[in-house]
Amino acid sequence: MWYLVGILIGLEDSEDWWEELLLQNPQFLKRIEKARSSLREEKGISLEEMRKKYEL
């Protein structure tokens, strides 16, 4: 005999849902790691530099 067991996790709003979906997406996680690697290798631009560049 088999039983199906699950856990329900409450989400505050739709933003939490999208964040959870993204964090489960292997392609998204690869892009995040690639961006972090670029920053570590000084090939990227920091958020502060981007804000200055685009006057945000």
Phi, psi and omega in degrees: 000134180249146176237140176263124183236140179214168178234133176262133179241123179283138178245137183294316182205182184295332178297322177297322179297311180297319179299317179297318178299315180297319182291345177262359184265113182301324180294319178297316180297324177295319179295320178297315180295321178298317179296318179295321178297317179301317179296318179298326180271009180058036178258356184249191179232136180285164178299320179297318178294321179294320179298318179294316182299318184256013178049053180262000000 
